[in-house]
């Protein structure tokens, strides 16, 4: 798999806390208890903060450094060589962008 799509400890922790916050807020909304709704909203904010802190601590998805201009050019040329039938589509899209 090229990308982890959030399969990291930081993502899972953030999602679980957010899910609990959503459930708490929903239950207390139905019960018409504003304090419980606020508690659910606080848990949602905590989920974002905890996920961000864990990601910053290295438990999130690793960031790619991207390609240098030379690597991007080489990649583009290799792709064009593999798919010559798409050359006209790219030229057309570039002319209209």
HELIX and SHEET records of a PDB file:
HELIX    1   1 UNK A    9  UNK A   30  1                                  22    
HELIX    2   2 UNK A   34  UNK A   54  1                                  21    
HELIX    3   3 UNK A   55  UNK A   59  3                                   5    
HELIX    4   4 UNK A   69  UNK A   82  1                                  14    
HELIX    5   5 UNK A   84  UNK A   86  5                                   3    
HELIX    6   6 UNK A   87  UNK A   95  1                                   9    
END                                                                             
